[in-house]
Amino acid sequence: MKLFDVYPLFDITPVKAKGCYVWDAEGKKYLDLYGGHAVISIGHSHPHYVEKIKNQLSDIGFYSNSIQNPLQHELAEKLGRLSGCHDYQLFLCNSGAEANENAIKLASFVTGRKKFISFTKGFHGRTSAAVALTDNPKIVAPVNQTENAVILPFGDLGAVENVLKNGDVAAVIIEGIQGIGGINIPEKAFLESLAELTKKHGSLLILDEIQSGYGRSGKFFAFQYTHVEPDVITMAKGMGNGFPVGGILIRPGIEPWHGMLGTTFGGNHLACAASIAVLDVIEKEKLVENAFQVGKYMSEKLAEFSSDYEVRGLGLMIGIELKFPVKELRHKLLFEHLIFTGFSGQNIVRLLPPLTLNFEQADAFIAAFKQVFSELSAGKS
């Protein structure tokens, strides 16, 4: 049997990882500035995380949601306290796409409406309703196409109000910071106006914090740089540090009923143990604060070096938009300097390292980036 070939792969086979580093089968050590799509939050193979999962597995790894699971309550309490969203309700699932699917379904149940608004360059997942609201026609199959998904220009408040006033929109969904779209941060005034407009027109506001959440922005959630209180917040990525976990936070006043949402694997014992360990480490090692400080340092140092590219982001969610395609630059960083990075479109380098990244590691990347950028710029001049 062959694998279904849908991923372009580097010829690198990681066999070991620790902190912000990955080792391949040949023993080469790489600095990980991508964290497996922003998934690695507390660093690879953190000892507390490993121990917590081992101990849980030796007791019980899984049972369905038909029984009491005190770990779910412990996770909800810690998450509420650390995130500042202690009044919200928690529903656990398995991935970011599933989190958004449940948020969309919930909003439709609550409002009795079918239409949803999302924005250009937005990404919300590859499952049915989530991909319909994702601005990438290439991954939207015919079965996913629906007139219930309305994709509007990012930042265009007038366009939003024109659709909302029809009274048939269940919710507006927006990323705290657009990730795949190129590290685009919604203006504070735009986000706050969205909250006002959705409330005025009886719609919900869903904040997709799947990539920008869990401390990555330098706040627990990126929307917390504003005064917005979303109706629903979706999470995944760094929530389990590699263990498949997702969830939604639901504002007070939205009442559940039995069978409203459901999942087989969501909130299982191992998933909860992994998620609790992540929060333990985030709190003990002050990783939200570290993300803010190291991320600010990186962004400032990168911006100082040249005006021939633009640096965008908050915390350790950084995009560097160049005037030429980044493929060769990323290739040199990976194979000559042994540094993993990500990308967005043709011209944007995307940095999503573990929140444990320190100043020395940041300096190593900055030095390598400056060298490669200078080499390539000279060759193109």
N, C-alpha and C positions, 0 to 999 in steps of 0.2 A: 504494500500500500504506500502511496506517495502522499505527502502533505499537499494541501490545496494552496497553490503558490500565489498568495496575495500580498506578501511582504517583501520589499526590496531589502536584502540583508547585507550587512558588513561581514567580511570574512574574519570574524572575531568570535571566539567561544569563551565567554566568561565562566570561570569555574569556582571563583572565590570572591567575596566582597567584604569589606570592613570599613565602616565610617563613610568617608567620601571617596573611597578607592575601590577599584575592581581589578582583579587579576585574570588574565586569560589562560588558556591551556598551555601556552608557551612560556608562562611565567612573567609576562609583561604586566606592569602595573599602570593603570589608567586613573586619572583624576576624573571623577564623575560629576560633570556640570549639568547633567540632564535628569538624573534620578529616575530613569525609566519612565518618562512622560510625567514628571512631577509626583511620582508615587512614593519615592523614598523620602520620608519626612525626617525621621530621627536618625538617619544613617543606616547603612547596610549592617545587618547582623549585630545590632545593638545587644549587649549581653542581657539586659533586663528584659528586652523583647523576646529573645530566644528562650530564656529561662521561663518566662510567663507562659509561652506557648507549650513548651515541653511539659511543664507541670500540669497544665490544663489537659493536655492530650492523655496524660497518664491517669487522669480522673475520668473525664468524659469529653469526647470531642464534638459530638453532635446529638441533638434530639430536636424534634420538630417544635413549632410554636404552639403546640397543644398542651404544653406543660409549663410550670413555673420555672423561670430562669433568672435567678437573682443577679447574674452578671449583666443582664440587660439594664436593670435598675441602677447598678453601680456605674455602668457606662453613661447612662442618661444623667445621673447626678454630677459626675465629673465633667462631662461635656457641657452641661448647662453652666456650671460654675466657671470653667476656664474660658468659655466662649462669651460669657455675659448674656446668654440667651436662656437663663434658667426658667423663665416662664413658658417657654415653648414646649411642645410635645415632640417625641422622637419616634419615627418609624424607621426600622432597619431593613436594608436590602443588601444587594451584592455588588453593585457597580454604579458608575455615574449615569450611564444611559438608563438603568433601571430606576435610579433616583428621580431623574427627570420624567420618565414615564409615569411614575407614581404621583409626582407633583402635578403633572398635567391632568391626570385622571381625577385627582383630588379636587383641583380647581373646577373641573367640569361638574363634578358631583355637587360642590358647594354652591355654584352659581346657576346650575342648570343650563349652561351655555356651551357652545361648541368651538367658537373661534379663539385663536391664540395669536398674539403678536410677538415676533422676535425681530432680530436686527441683522443687517448686512454684516458679513464677516463673522457672524456668530457660529458657534459649534455647541450642540447640545447632546450629541450621541448618535448612534447608528441604528437604534431600534425604531419602531414604526412611527410613533408620534414625535419622538425627539429628533429623528432625522428629517422629518417633514419641516421642522422649524430650524434646521441647520442650513446655512447659506452655502451649499455646495451641491449643485445639481448632479455632479458625477456620482455621488453616493446615494442619491435619492432614487430608488427603484420606482417603476410605475405604480406599484401597489401602495407606496408611501405618499404619492402625490394627492393632495387634498386642498380644497379651497378654504378649509378651516385654518390653514396655516398662512398667516399674513406676515411677510418679511419686509420690514420698513428700513429706510436709511438710518444708520447708526447716528444718534444724536439729534434726529429731526423730531422735535416735540410736536410741531404742528401736524405732521403726518400721523403721529400717534393719536392725537386728540380727534382728528377727522375720522379715524376708524372707531375709536372708543365711543364716540357720541351716538353710534348706531345702536348701542345697547346690547350687542350680541357677543362681546368678547369676554371669555372666561378669565383670561389672565394675560399679562405681559411677562415674558421671560427674558432675562438679560444676565450676562456674565458679570461678576464683580470686576474682573479684568478679562478682556477677550484674550484667550491663549493662542489657539491655532490661527485666529484671525490676525495676529501680529502684535500682541501685547498692547492692546488699545484700552485705555482707561476711560470709562464714562465720566463726563464732567459731573462734578458734585451737584451743580444746579439742575442738570438734566435728570440725574437719578432721583433727586428729591422731588422734582416736578412730576416724574413718573409715579411716585408714591401718591402724590396728591391727586393726580388725574385718575389713577385706577380706583382709588377710594371714592372719588366723585361719581364715577360711572359704574360703580358696583362690580368692578373687576378685581382680581387678585394680582399681586406683584410677586413673582417668583425670582429669587436671586440664585443664579447658578454659580455656586462657589466650589464646584467640583475641582477645578484646577487652582483657583485663587484663594481657596480657604485653608483652614488648618494652619494658620500662622505664616503662610508663604508670603503674604503681602507686607508683613511687619505689624499687622493687626491679626486677630484670630480670623476674622472675615474681612475681605476687602471693602465691603459696603460700610464697614464701621468707620471709615474715613468720612462718612456723611452722617446725617441725622435720620436716615431711612430706617424704618422697622418693617422688613418684608413680611408678607403673609406666609411665605414658604421659602426655606433655604435648602438647597440641595448640596450634598457632600459626597465625596468618595476619595479618589487618588490617595493623598497622604494619610487618610483616616486609618488605614491598616498597615502602612509601611511595607506594602507588598502582598499582604493577605487580602483577598477580595472582600471588600466591605464598602457599602454605600449607605446613605441614609437621608432622610428629610426631616427638617425641623418645621413644625407647624404652629402657627401663632395661637395664643389662647383664644377661646371663643369658637374655634372650628371644632365641632363635635364629631367624634367617630361613631360608627356603628359596626357591629360584628360582621365581618366579611367585606367591609368597604375597601380595604387593601389587604394584600396577602403575599406570602413568599414561603417557599420551602426551606431555603438555606439561610435566608437573611436573619441576622441576630443569633446565629448558632453559637455554641459555647466557645469554640476556637476563635471565631471572628470577634466575639466580645473580649476574649482574653487579649488578642492582638491589639484591639482598639484601646482597651484600658491601658495596656503597656505604653502605647504611643502617647496617650495623655499624661501618664506618669512622667515620662521622659521630657515631654514638652514643658511641663511645669517645673520639674526639678532642675533641668539644665537651661531654663529660661530661653527656649529656642525661638519664641516669637520675637523677643527682644533682640536675639542674635540675628535673626533674619532681617530685622529692620536696620541694625547697625552695619552688618557686613554688606547687605544689599545697597545701602546708601553709599557706602565707601566705594563699592565696585562701580556703581552708576556714575559717581562723580569722577573717579579716576579715568574711566573709559571716555566720558564726555570731554574731559580736559585735553585728552591726547590729540583729537582731531575734530574739525568741523565738517569733515567729509562723510560722516555718518550720523544718524540720530539714535540716541539712547532713550528708551522708554521703559517704564516699569515702576513697581513698588516692591520694597523688600527684595527677596530672592526670586522674583519673577521679572526677568529683564529681557528686553528685546533690543537688538542692535540692527537698525535698518541701514544697509549699505546701498551704494549707487551701482553696484554690480552683483551678479548672482553669487551666492555664498557657498555653492557646492565645493569649489576648489579650496576655499578658506577652511571650511569644516573638515575636508579631507586632510589638509595639512595639519590642522590642530589634532586630529585623531591619530594619524599615522606617523607624523614627525614629532609631535609634542605629547602624544598619548593623553589627550583630553577629549572626553565625550561632550558634545554640545547638540542642541536640537536646531530646528529651523521652522520657519513659517513662510510659505510661498517661496519665491525665488530669491529674495534679497534680505531676508531677516534671519539673523542668528538668534536662537531662543535659549535662554539660560534658566534652568529649573533645578538647581542643585539641592542636595539634602540641606535641611535647615541648620545642620551642625557645621556647615562650611565656616572655616576660620579665616582670619585676615591673611595668614601666610599662604593658604591655598588660593585665596582670591588674588593675591599678588602673582602667584605662579601663572594663573590664567591670564591676568592682565598683561604680563610680560610676553607670554606666548602670542596672545592676540595682537599686540602692538607689532611684534616682529613679523608675523604672517601678513597682517594688513599692510604693513609698509612694503614688504616684498611684492605683494600682488598689486598694490597701487602703483609702484614704480614700473612694474611690467605693463600696466595699462595706460601709462601716461605717454 
